[in-house]
Amino acid sequence: MRVIVAIARSLILLFIFAFCVFGFLATFEPTGSPGTFLAFRIGYAAVGFGCLGGLVALTIRRMRKE
């Protein structure tokens, strides 16, 4: 049961990370005011790196238990 929960957590974090990567790249599209999307870039990057850190922590924890 713990393996299923770990896989589910990893998949959720992976999907959120992929969404953040796509959103971060989408903020570089040309617009009338390029400074408007700076907050979105910072937000997507922060959440994306947080999810990536969570994935690394889950992987390390799983490897130590085996």
N, CA, C and O atoms as a MOPAC input file, in Angstrom:
PM7 MOZYME 1SCF
protein

 N      0.81500 1    -1.19200 1     0.00000 1
 C      0.00000 1     0.00000 1     0.00000 1
 C      0.86400 1     1.26400 1     0.00000 1
 O      0.51500 1     2.25700 1    -0.63900 1
 N      1.99100 1     1.22500 1     0.71800 1
 C      2.86500 1     2.39200 1     0.76400 1
 C      3.48000 1     2.69200 1    -0.59100 1
 O      3.72300 1     3.85000 1    -0.93100 1
 N      3.73100 1     1.64200 1    -1.36200 1
 C      4.30800 1     1.83800 1    -2.69200 1
 C      3.31500 1     2.57500 1    -3.58200 1
 O      3.70400 1     3.46200 1    -4.34100 1
 N      2.05100 1     2.22100 1    -3.49500 1
 C      1.02200 1     2.86600 1    -4.30800 1
 C      0.89300 1     4.33800 1    -3.93100 1
 O      0.74800 1     5.19300 1    -4.80500 1
 N      0.94400 1     4.63400 1    -2.64800 1
 C      0.86600 1     6.02500 1    -2.19700 1
 C      2.08100 1     6.80600 1    -2.67500 1
 O      1.95000 1     7.95400 1    -3.10000 1
 N      3.24900 1     6.20500 1    -2.61100 1
 C      4.47000 1     6.88100 1    -3.07200 1
 C      4.40900 1     7.15000 1    -4.57300 1
 O      4.81400 1     8.21800 1    -5.03200 1
 N      3.90800 1     6.19400 1    -5.32700 1
 C      3.77000 1     6.38200 1    -6.77600 1
 C      2.75500 1     7.47300 1    -7.07000 1
 O      2.98300 1     8.30300 1    -7.95000 1
 N      1.64300 1     7.48600 1    -6.35300 1
 C      0.61900 1     8.51500 1    -6.55500 1
 C      1.16900 1     9.90500 1    -6.24200 1
 O      0.92200 1    10.85200 1    -6.98800 1
 N      1.90400 1    10.02900 1    -5.15500 1
 C      2.51100 1    11.32500 1    -4.81300 1
 C      3.49500 1    11.76300 1    -5.88600 1
 O      3.52100 1    12.93200 1    -6.27100 1
 N      4.29700 1    10.83400 1    -6.36400 1
 C      5.27300 1    11.16300 1    -7.39400 1
 C      4.59100 1    11.61100 1    -8.67800 1
 O      5.03100 1    12.56900 1    -9.31400 1
 N      3.52900 1    10.93100 1    -9.06200 1
 C      2.81600 1    11.30600 1   -10.28300 1
 C      2.15600 1    12.67300 1   -10.15600 1
 O      2.16900 1    13.46300 1   -11.10000 1
 N      1.58300 1    12.94900 1    -9.00100 1
 C      0.95500 1    14.25400 1    -8.78600 1
 C      2.00700 1    15.35700 1    -8.87900 1
 O      1.79000 1    16.36900 1    -9.54600 1
 N      3.14700 1    15.16600 1    -8.21100 1
 C      4.21000 1    16.15800 1    -8.28300 1
 C      4.76400 1    16.29300 1    -9.69700 1
 O      5.11900 1    17.39400 1   -10.12000 1
 N      4.84200 1    15.19800 1   -10.42300 1
 C      5.33700 1    15.23900 1   -11.79200 1
 C      4.38600 1    16.01100 1   -12.69600 1
 O      4.83300 1    16.79200 1   -13.53600 1
 N      3.08100 1    15.80600 1   -12.53700 1
 C      2.10600 1    16.53000 1   -13.34800 1
 C      2.12900 1    18.02900 1   -13.04000 1
 O      2.04400 1    18.85100 1   -13.95300 1
 N      2.24200 1    18.38200 1   -11.77700 1
 C      2.31900 1    19.80000 1   -11.40600 1
 C      3.60200 1    20.41400 1   -11.95800 1
 O      3.58400 1    21.54400 1   -12.44700 1
 N      4.70800 1    19.68600 1   -11.88500 1
 C      5.97400 1    20.17000 1   -12.43100 1
 C      5.86500 1    20.38900 1   -13.94100 1
 O      6.33300 1    21.40600 1   -14.45400 1
 N      5.25400 1    19.44600 1   -14.65000 1
 C      5.09200 1    19.59400 1   -16.09900 1
 C      4.21000 1    20.79700 1   -16.43200 1
 O      4.49000 1    21.52300 1   -17.38700 1
 N      3.15100 1    21.01400 1   -15.65700 1
 C      2.28800 1    22.17400 1   -15.85100 1
 C      3.06900 1    23.46600 1   -15.64700 1
 O      2.89000 1    24.42400 1   -16.40000 1
 N      3.93000 1    23.49900 1   -14.63900 1
 C      4.72600 1    24.69000 1   -14.36200 1
 C      5.74400 1    24.95000 1   -15.47000 1
 O      5.99000 1    26.10300 1   -15.82400 1
 N      6.32900 1    23.90900 1   -16.01200 1
 C      7.27300 1    24.08800 1   -17.12000 1
 C      6.54500 1    24.66500 1   -18.32200 1
 O      7.03400 1    25.60400 1   -18.95000 1
 N      5.38100 1    24.11700 1   -18.64900 1
 C      4.60000 1    24.62300 1   -19.77600 1
 C      4.16700 1    26.06900 1   -19.53100 1
 O      4.25000 1    26.89600 1   -20.43900 1
 N      3.71000 1    26.38000 1   -18.32700 1
 C      3.29700 1    27.73800 1   -17.99800 1
 C      4.45300 1    28.71300 1   -18.04100 1
 O      4.30100 1    29.83500 1   -18.52500 1
 N      5.61500 1    28.30000 1   -17.54000 1
 C      6.79400 1    29.15200 1   -17.57200 1
 C      7.17900 1    29.47600 1   -19.00400 1
 O      7.48100 1    30.62700 1   -19.32000 1
 N      7.17200 1    28.48500 1   -19.86500 1
 C      7.51100 1    28.72700 1   -21.26200 1
 C      6.46100 1    29.58200 1   -21.95700 1
 O      6.79800 1    30.36600 1   -22.84400 1
 N      5.20900 1    29.44800 1   -21.57500 1
 C      4.13500 1    30.22800 1   -22.19500 1
 C      4.23200 1    31.70500 1   -21.84000 1
 O      3.72300 1    32.54100 1   -22.58600 1
 N      4.86500 1    32.05200 1   -20.73200 1
 C      4.97700 1    33.45900 1   -20.35300 1
 C      5.97300 1    34.21500 1   -21.22000 1
 O      6.05700 1    35.43900 1   -21.11700 1
 N      6.72600 1    33.53300 1   -22.06600 1
 C      7.68000 1    34.19900 1   -22.93800 1
 C      7.08800 1    34.55300 1   -24.29900 1
 O      7.80900 1    35.03200 1   -25.17400 1
 N      5.80100 1    34.33100 1   -24.49100 1
 C      5.16900 1    34.73000 1   -25.74500 1
 C      5.14400 1    36.25500 1   -25.82100 1
 O      5.01200 1    36.92700 1   -24.79800 1
 N      5.26900 1    36.80100 1   -27.03100 1
 C      5.29200 1    38.26300 1   -27.15400 1
 C      3.94700 1    38.88900 1   -26.77800 1
 O      2.89000 1    38.42000 1   -27.20200 1
 N      4.00600 1    39.94700 1   -25.98200 1
 C      2.81000 1    40.68700 1   -25.57200 1
 C      3.09500 1    42.18000 1   -25.66000 1
 O      4.21100 1    42.59800 1   -25.96900 1
 N      2.08100 1    42.96400 1   -25.38600 1
 C      2.24400 1    44.40900 1   -25.41800 1
 C      3.09100 1    44.92900 1   -24.27100 1
 O      3.84700 1    45.88600 1   -24.44000 1
 N      2.96900 1    44.30500 1   -23.10400 1
 C      3.75600 1    44.73100 1   -21.94100 1
 C      4.48400 1    43.51900 1   -21.36000 1
 O      3.88700 1    42.74000 1   -20.61700 1
 N      5.75200 1    43.35500 1   -21.68700 1
 C      6.48300 1    42.15000 1   -21.25500 1
 C      6.70400 1    42.06100 1   -19.75000 1
 O      6.90900 1    40.96300 1   -19.23200 1
 N      6.66900 1    43.17700 1   -19.03400 1
 C      6.89200 1    43.13300 1   -17.59000 1
 C      5.72100 1    42.55900 1   -16.81500 1
 O      5.86400 1    42.22200 1   -15.63900 1
 N      4.57000 1    42.44200 1   -17.45200 1
 C      3.37400 1    41.94700 1   -16.76200 1
 C      3.53400 1    40.50300 1   -16.32000 1
 O      3.03100 1    40.12600 1   -15.26200 1
 N      4.20800 1    39.70900 1   -17.08800 1
 C      4.28300 1    38.28400 1   -16.81200 1
 C      5.46800 1    37.88700 1   -15.93500 1
 O      5.71800 1    36.69800 1   -15.73700 1
 N      6.19000 1    38.85900 1   -15.41400 1
 C      7.32300 1    38.54600 1   -14.55000 1
 C      6.87500 1    37.81600 1   -13.29000 1
 O      7.54600 1    36.88400 1   -12.84700 1
 N      5.76100 1    38.22200 1   -12.71100 1
 C      5.24300 1    37.54800 1   -11.51700 1
 C      4.85900 1    36.10500 1   -11.82700 1
 O      5.08000 1    35.21000 1   -11.01200 1
 N      4.28600 1    35.88300 1   -13.00400 1
 C      3.92900 1    34.51900 1   -13.38700 1
 C      5.17900 1    33.66000 1   -13.57300 1
 O      5.19300 1    32.49100 1   -13.18800 1
 N      6.21800 1    34.23200 1   -14.15800 1
 C      7.46900 1    33.48500 1   -14.34100 1
 C      8.05600 1    33.07600 1   -12.99400 1
 O      8.48900 1    31.93900 1   -12.80500 1
 N      8.06000 1    34.02700 1   -12.06500 1
 C      8.59900 1    33.72700 1   -10.73800 1
 C      7.73900 1    32.68100 1   -10.03400 1
 O      8.27000 1    31.76600 1    -9.40400 1
 N      6.42900 1    32.80600 1   -10.13500 1
 C      5.52400 1    31.84700 1    -9.50100 1
 C      5.65700 1    30.44500 1   -10.07100 1
 O      5.75300 1    29.47000 1    -9.32600 1
 N      5.66200 1    30.34700 1   -11.40200 1
 C      5.82000 1    29.04000 1   -12.03200 1
 C      7.16500 1    28.41300 1   -11.67400 1
 O      7.25100 1    27.21000 1   -11.42500 1
 N      8.20900 1    29.23100 1   -11.64900 1
 C      9.53300 1    28.70000 1   -11.31500 1
 C      9.58200 1    28.21700 1    -9.86700 1
 O     10.14000 1    27.15700 1    -9.58600 1
 N      9.00100 1    28.98700 1    -8.95100 1
 C      9.03300 1    28.60700 1    -7.53400 1
 C      8.25900 1    27.31000 1    -7.29100 1
 O      8.74600 1    26.40700 1    -6.61000 1
 N      7.05800 1    27.22700 1    -7.84900 1
 C      6.25100 1    26.01500 1    -7.65900 1
 C      6.90600 1    24.82700 1    -8.36500 1
 O      6.91200 1    23.71600 1    -7.83500 1
 N      7.45400 1    25.05900 1    -9.54900 1
 C      8.11400 1    23.98200 1   -10.28900 1
 C      9.32700 1    23.43300 1    -9.55800 1
 O      9.50200 1    22.21800 1    -9.46600 1
 N     10.16900 1    24.32800 1    -9.03600 1
 C     11.33500 1    23.86100 1    -8.28400 1
 C     10.91800 1    23.19000 1    -6.97300 1
 O     11.58100 1    22.26000 1    -6.51400 1
 N      9.82700 1    23.65700 1    -6.37400 1
 C      9.32100 1    23.00000 1    -5.16900 1
 C      8.87500 1    21.57400 1    -5.45300 1
 O      9.16700 1    20.65800 1    -4.68400 1
 N      8.17000 1    21.39300 1    -6.55200 1
 C      7.73800 1    20.04000 1    -6.93200 1
 C      8.92200 1    19.16400 1    -7.29800 1
 O      8.94700 1    17.97700 1    -6.97200 1
 N      9.90000 1    19.74300 1    -7.97300 1
 C     11.09200 1    18.97800 1    -8.31700 1
 C     11.84400 1    18.55400 1    -7.06300 1
 O     12.34400 1    17.43200 1    -6.98800 1
 N     11.92500 1    19.44400 1    -6.08200 1
 C     12.55100 1    19.09300 1    -4.81000 1
 C     11.78400 1    18.00600 1    -4.08500 1
 O     12.38300 1    17.12200 1    -3.47400 1
 N     10.45500 1    18.06500 1    -4.14800 1
 C      9.63400 1    17.01300 1    -3.54800 1
 C      9.85000 1    15.66600 1    -4.21800 1
 O      9.89700 1    14.63400 1    -3.54900 1
 N      9.97900 1    15.67700 1    -5.53300 1
 C     10.25100 1    14.42400 1    -6.24900 1
 C     11.60300 1    13.84100 1    -5.84600 1
 O     11.73300 1    12.63200 1    -5.65200 1
 N     12.59700 1    14.69900 1    -5.72200 1
 C     13.92500 1    14.23100 1    -5.31300 1
 C     13.86700 1    13.67400 1    -3.89100 1
 O     14.46000 1    12.63300 1    -3.60700 1
 N     13.15800 1    14.35800 1    -3.00200 1
 C     13.04600 1    13.88400 1    -1.61800 1
 C     12.32100 1    12.54200 1    -1.54800 1
 O     12.73500 1    11.65700 1    -0.79800 1
 N     11.25100 1    12.38000 1    -2.31500 1
 C     10.54700 1    11.09700 1    -2.32700 1
 C     11.43300 1     9.98200 1    -2.87400 1
 O     11.42000 1     8.86400 1    -2.35800 1
 N     12.19000 1    10.28500 1    -3.90500 1
 C     13.06700 1     9.27900 1    -4.49700 1
 C     14.17400 1     8.87100 1    -3.52900 1
 O     14.46300 1     7.68400 1    -3.37300 1
 N     14.78900 1     9.85200 1    -2.88200 1
 C     15.85700 1     9.53300 1    -1.92700 1
 C     15.31300 1     8.73800 1    -0.75800 1
 O     15.93700 1     7.77300 1    -0.31700 1
 N     14.15000 1     9.13500 1    -0.25000 1
 C     13.54900 1     8.41300 1     0.87600 1
 C     13.23400 1     6.96800 1     0.48600 1
 O     13.44300 1     6.04600 1     1.27400 1
 N     12.73400 1     6.78100 1    -0.72500 1
 C     12.37800 1     5.44000 1    -1.19000 1
 C     13.63100 1     4.58700 1    -1.37200 1
 O     13.61800 1     3.39200 1    -1.07600 1
 N     14.71100 1     5.19400 1    -1.85700 1
 C     15.94100 1     4.43200 1    -2.06800 1
 C     16.59300 1     4.03300 1    -0.75400 1
 O     17.20500 1     2.96800 1    -0.67600 1
 N     16.48200 1     4.84400 1     0.26000 1
 C     17.07800 1     4.51700 1     1.56500 1
 C     16.33400 1     3.39300 1     2.26400 1
 O     16.94400 1     2.63800 1     3.02100 1
 N     15.03700 1     3.26000 1     2.03400 1
 C     14.26700 1     2.22100 1     2.70300 1
 C     14.51800 1     0.83900 1     2.11900 1
 O     14.27000 1    -0.16900 1     2.78000 1
 N     15.00300 1     0.78600 1     0.89800 1
 C     15.22500 1    -0.53200 1     0.25500 1
 C     16.54000 1    -1.10800 1     0.59300 1
 O     16.87100 1    -2.20200 1     0.13400 1

